[in-house]
Amino acid sequence: MEMDSTWTTTVLLVPCVVLLTAGFFYLYGVIMGLLSKKSVRNKVVVITDALSGLGKECAGVFHKGGARLILCGKNWEKLEELADDLANSSDPTVTFPPKLVLLDFGDTDSMPEAIAEILDCYGCLDIIIFNSSMKVKAPAQTVSLEVDKLLMDNNYFGPVTLAKGVLASMISRRSGHLLLVNSIQGRLAVPFRSTYAASKHAVQAFFDCLRAEVEEYGISVSTISHNFISCSASGAPATSKSLWSLLYTKKPLGVSPDEAAAEIVKTLNNKRKEVVIAPSLPKMAIYARSFFPNVFFAVIGAGVKNAAIAAEM
């Protein structure tokens, strides 16, 4: 009889625990949703490369949350299309029509004019999401110096120029949040992406230094490092098994734009200084690079050799 009583109690408790757990996660989602709207409502938010998958996702989230958006991109017609899509999918009584600015990090001569236009939109800035990246995959000796400079302009000099251009405004108001969406290759480097990794290391270092410099003015600086922003979170299994290739495989290890946007909102809420959104393997590689560098280099080198052998077969 005692066994039957214990079994009955267990059977009754399990559904209760499941329901309580589900209820907790539901309430957590509701609360985070309310906090996300509260955190951006009436805030002036700049999104660079707003025409990318992540840029559009962030634009949608912040627009519905009541932010005063400044959308930046290289193509005026596509920016207008994005603004129309946002307007058609939201309630105009609780949202603001986005302002549009042509911004090309690769054109350094146009940056001062673009920065002035951004500052003139509302006269102040609360949040800037630095979302822009140019990628090149090739052996280092085959990449021309012109391409090296173009990558550095897009991935380093562009974001840095924009940050410097708006700092005076934020410092005078003693508030603001700069959020850099960076690649995990700003933390470690894998073969055949030498210039790309160099540009990502450089911009990571700049924002790390800037964080300490502007903290006394009430300005927050956050960096989010991802391994890859994919169209969706799922995909076909990766065929390559080497460690270095898995560190930068597009699918299935990439994060979707909505997952990345949710992490951005969370980071703006809790003002975390550094976030890595990646599967366990890339995260382990970061620690291995720091604490066991010789092992890391050996594994990376072996991966390159294996890839060369496979290419010859």
C-alpha positions as CSV (number, residue, x, y, z in Angstrom):
1,M,0.0,0.0,0.0
2,E,2.9,2.3,0.8
3,M,4.4,1.8,-2.7
4,D,1.0,2.5,-4.3
5,S,0.7,5.8,-2.3
6,T,4.2,6.9,-3.3
7,W,3.5,6.1,-6.9
8,T,0.2,8.0,-6.9
9,T,1.9,11.0,-5.3
10,T,4.6,10.9,-8.0
11,V,2.1,10.7,-10.8
12,L,0.2,13.7,-9.4
13,L,3.3,15.7,-8.8
14,V,4.9,15.4,-12.2
15,P,2.1,17.2,-14.1
16,C,2.1,19.9,-11.5
17,V,5.8,20.4,-11.8
18,V,5.5,20.5,-15.6
19,L,2.7,23.1,-15.5
20,L,4.5,25.2,-13.0
21,T,7.6,25.2,-15.1
22,A,5.7,26.0,-18.3
23,G,3.9,28.8,-16.4
24,F,7.2,30.2,-15.1
25,F,8.7,30.4,-18.6
26,Y,5.5,31.9,-20.0
27,L,5.5,34.6,-17.4
28,Y,9.2,35.2,-18.0
29,G,8.6,35.7,-21.7
30,V,5.7,38.1,-21.0
31,I,7.8,40.1,-18.5
32,M,10.8,40.3,-20.9
33,G,8.5,41.4,-23.6
34,L,7.1,44.2,-21.5
35,L,10.6,45.2,-20.4
36,S,11.8,45.3,-24.0
37,K,9.0,47.7,-24.9
38,K,9.7,49.8,-21.9
39,S,13.4,49.9,-22.6
40,V,13.0,51.4,-26.1
41,R,9.8,53.4,-26.0
42,N,10.4,57.0,-27.1
43,K,14.2,56.2,-27.3
44,V,16.1,57.4,-30.3
45,V,17.6,54.3,-31.8
46,V,20.1,54.2,-34.7
47,I,20.5,50.9,-36.6
48,T,23.3,50.7,-39.2
49,D,22.9,48.3,-42.1
50,A,19.2,48.3,-41.4
51,L,18.7,46.4,-44.7
52,S,20.4,43.3,-43.6
53,G,18.4,40.4,-42.1
54,L,19.4,41.3,-38.5
55,G,18.9,45.0,-39.2
56,K,15.3,44.4,-40.5
57,E,14.5,42.2,-37.5
58,C,15.8,44.8,-35.0
59,A,13.9,47.6,-36.9
60,G,10.7,45.6,-36.6
61,V,11.2,44.9,-32.9
62,F,12.1,48.4,-31.9
63,H,9.5,50.0,-34.1
64,K,6.7,48.0,-32.5
65,G,8.2,48.9,-29.1
66,G,7.7,52.6,-29.8
67,A,11.3,53.6,-30.5
68,R,12.1,56.7,-32.6
69,L,14.1,54.8,-35.3
70,I,16.9,56.2,-37.5
71,L,17.5,53.5,-40.2
72,C,20.8,53.6,-42.0
73,G,21.7,51.8,-45.2
74,K,23.3,52.2,-48.6
75,N,20.2,52.0,-50.8
76,W,17.6,54.8,-50.5
77,E,14.8,52.9,-52.3
78,K,15.2,49.8,-50.1
79,L,15.2,52.0,-47.0
80,E,11.9,53.5,-48.1
81,E,10.5,50.1,-48.7
82,L,11.5,49.0,-45.2
83,A,10.0,52.1,-43.7
84,D,6.7,51.4,-45.6
85,D,6.7,47.8,-44.4
86,L,7.1,48.9,-40.8
87,A,4.3,51.5,-41.2
88,N,1.9,49.0,-42.7
89,S,2.5,46.4,-40.0
90,S,2.1,48.6,-37.0
91,D,-0.3,50.9,-35.2
92,P,0.5,54.5,-36.2
93,T,-1.0,55.8,-32.9
94,V,1.7,54.1,-30.8
95,T,4.7,54.2,-33.2
96,F,6.8,56.8,-34.9
97,P,7.6,56.9,-38.6
98,P,11.3,55.9,-39.1
99,K,13.8,58.5,-40.3
100,L,16.2,57.4,-43.0
101,V,19.8,58.2,-43.6
102,L,22.2,57.0,-46.3
103,L,25.2,55.6,-44.7
104,D,28.1,53.6,-46.3
105,F,31.0,52.6,-44.0
106,G,33.0,51.9,-47.0
107,D,32.9,55.5,-48.1
108,T,34.8,57.4,-45.4
109,D,34.5,60.7,-47.2
110,S,30.7,60.7,-46.8
111,M,30.8,59.8,-43.1
112,P,30.9,63.4,-41.6
113,E,27.8,64.4,-43.6
114,A,25.9,61.2,-42.6
115,I,26.8,61.7,-39.0
116,A,25.6,65.3,-39.0
117,E,22.3,64.1,-40.6
118,I,21.9,61.4,-37.9
119,L,22.3,64.0,-35.2
120,D,19.9,66.4,-36.8
121,C,17.1,63.8,-37.0
122,Y,16.1,64.3,-33.3
123,G,18.9,66.4,-31.9
124,C,20.0,63.5,-29.6
125,L,20.7,59.8,-29.6
126,D,20.0,57.1,-27.0
127,I,21.0,53.9,-28.6
128,I,23.2,53.0,-31.6
129,I,23.3,49.4,-32.9
130,F,26.5,49.0,-35.0
131,N,25.4,46.3,-37.3
132,S,27.6,46.1,-40.4
133,S,30.1,43.6,-41.7
134,M,32.0,42.8,-44.9
135,K,33.4,39.3,-45.3
136,V,36.2,37.8,-47.4
137,K,37.3,34.2,-47.3
138,A,40.6,33.5,-49.1
139,P,44.2,32.6,-48.4
140,A,46.0,35.7,-47.0
141,Q,48.5,36.0,-49.9
142,T,45.7,36.2,-52.5
143,V,43.9,39.1,-50.9
144,S,44.9,42.5,-52.4
145,L,45.8,45.5,-50.3
146,E,42.8,47.3,-51.8
147,V,40.5,44.6,-50.5
148,D,42.3,44.7,-47.1
149,K,41.6,48.5,-46.9
150,L,38.0,48.0,-47.9
151,L,37.4,45.5,-45.2
152,M,39.0,47.7,-42.6
153,D,36.9,50.7,-43.7
154,N,33.6,48.7,-43.4
155,N,34.4,46.7,-40.3
156,Y,36.6,49.1,-38.3
157,F,37.0,52.7,-39.5
158,G,33.3,53.1,-40.4
159,P,31.9,52.1,-37.0
160,V,34.7,53.9,-35.1
161,T,34.1,57.1,-37.1
162,L,30.4,57.0,-36.3
163,A,31.1,56.3,-32.6
164,K,33.5,59.2,-32.3
165,G,31.1,61.4,-34.2
166,V,28.2,60.9,-31.8
167,L,30.1,60.7,-28.5
168,A,30.1,64.5,-27.9
169,S,26.3,64.5,-27.9
170,M,26.0,61.5,-25.6
171,I,28.7,62.9,-23.2
172,S,26.8,66.2,-23.0
173,R,23.6,64.4,-22.0
174,R,25.6,61.9,-19.8
175,S,23.6,59.0,-21.2
176,G,23.6,56.6,-24.2
177,H,24.3,53.0,-25.1
178,L,26.6,51.9,-27.9
179,L,26.1,48.3,-28.9
180,L,28.5,46.6,-31.3
181,V,27.3,43.5,-33.2
182,N,30.6,41.7,-33.8
183,S,31.8,38.4,-35.0
184,I,33.2,35.7,-32.8
185,Q,36.3,36.2,-34.9
186,G,36.9,39.4,-32.9
187,R,37.8,37.0,-30.1
188,L,39.6,34.3,-32.1
189,A,40.8,33.8,-35.7
190,V,40.4,30.9,-38.1
191,P,42.2,30.3,-41.3
192,F,41.4,31.9,-44.7
193,R,39.8,35.0,-43.0
194,S,43.0,36.9,-42.1
195,T,41.8,40.4,-42.9
196,Y,38.3,39.8,-41.8
197,A,39.5,38.5,-38.4
198,A,42.0,41.4,-38.1
199,S,39.2,44.0,-38.7
200,K,37.0,42.3,-36.1
201,H,39.7,42.1,-33.5
202,A,40.4,45.8,-34.1
203,V,36.9,47.0,-33.6
204,Q,36.4,44.7,-30.6
205,A,39.5,46.3,-29.0
206,F,38.3,49.8,-29.8
207,F,34.9,49.3,-28.1
208,D,36.6,47.5,-25.1
209,C,38.8,50.5,-24.6
210,L,35.9,53.0,-25.2
211,R,33.8,51.2,-22.5
212,A,36.2,52.2,-19.8
213,E,36.7,55.7,-21.1
214,V,33.0,56.7,-21.2
215,E,31.7,54.9,-18.2
216,E,32.1,58.0,-16.0
217,Y,29.7,59.8,-18.4
218,G,26.9,57.3,-17.9
219,I,27.4,55.8,-21.3
220,S,27.2,52.0,-21.7
221,V,29.1,50.0,-24.3
222,S,28.2,46.4,-25.1
223,T,29.6,43.9,-27.6
224,I,27.7,40.9,-28.9
225,S,29.8,38.3,-30.6
226,H,28.1,35.7,-32.8
227,N,29.5,32.9,-35.0
228,F,27.1,33.5,-37.8
229,I,23.8,35.2,-38.5
230,S,21.8,32.8,-40.7
231,C,18.4,33.1,-42.4
232,S,17.1,30.5,-39.9
233,A,18.3,28.6,-36.9
234,S,17.9,25.3,-38.6
235,G,19.6,23.7,-41.6
236,A,21.1,20.7,-43.1
237,P,23.9,19.0,-41.1
238,A,27.4,20.3,-41.8
239,T,29.5,17.9,-43.9
240,S,32.9,19.2,-42.7
241,K,34.1,17.8,-39.4
242,S,37.2,19.8,-38.7
243,L,37.2,22.1,-35.7
244,W,38.1,25.3,-37.4
245,S,35.4,24.8,-40.0
246,L,32.8,24.2,-37.3
247,L,33.7,27.4,-35.7
248,Y,32.3,29.3,-38.6
249,T,29.8,26.9,-40.2
250,K,26.7,28.8,-41.4
251,K,24.3,26.0,-40.6
252,P,23.2,24.5,-38.3
253,L,25.3,26.4,-35.8
254,G,24.3,29.9,-36.9
255,V,21.8,32.0,-35.0
256,S,18.7,33.4,-36.6
257,P,18.0,37.1,-36.9
258,D,15.2,36.9,-34.4
259,E,17.4,35.1,-31.9
260,A,20.1,37.8,-32.3
261,A,17.5,40.6,-32.0
262,A,16.2,39.1,-28.8
263,E,19.7,39.0,-27.4
264,I,20.2,42.6,-28.4
265,V,17.1,43.7,-26.6
266,K,18.1,41.7,-23.5
267,T,21.6,43.3,-23.5
268,L,20.1,46.8,-23.8
269,N,17.9,45.9,-20.7
270,N,20.6,44.5,-18.5
271,K,23.5,46.5,-20.0
272,R,25.8,43.5,-20.1
273,K,29.2,44.5,-21.3
274,E,30.0,41.4,-23.3
275,V,27.9,38.6,-24.8
276,V,28.8,35.6,-26.9
277,I,25.9,33.9,-28.7
278,A,27.3,30.7,-30.2
279,P,27.1,26.9,-29.6
280,S,29.4,25.3,-27.1
281,L,32.2,24.4,-29.5
282,P,33.1,28.0,-30.5
283,K,32.8,29.1,-26.9
284,M,35.2,26.3,-25.9
285,A,37.6,27.5,-28.6
286,I,37.7,30.9,-27.1
287,Y,38.8,29.5,-23.8
288,A,41.2,27.1,-25.4
289,R,42.8,30.0,-27.3
290,S,43.4,31.8,-24.0
291,F,44.4,29.0,-21.7
292,F,45.8,26.3,-24.0
293,P,47.1,28.2,-27.1
294,N,49.4,25.5,-28.3
295,V,46.6,23.0,-28.4
296,F,44.4,25.4,-30.2
297,F,47.0,26.2,-32.8
298,A,47.7,22.5,-33.4
299,V,44.0,21.7,-33.9
300,I,43.6,24.7,-36.3
301,G,46.7,23.7,-38.2
302,A,45.5,20.1,-38.5
303,G,42.2,21.4,-39.8
304,V,43.9,23.3,-42.6
305,K,45.9,20.3,-43.6
306,N,42.9,18.1,-43.7
307,A,41.0,20.6,-45.9
308,A,44.0,20.7,-48.3
309,I,44.1,16.9,-48.6
310,A,40.4,16.8,-49.2
311,A,40.6,19.4,-51.9
312,E,43.3,17.4,-53.7
313,M,41.3,14.2,-53.7
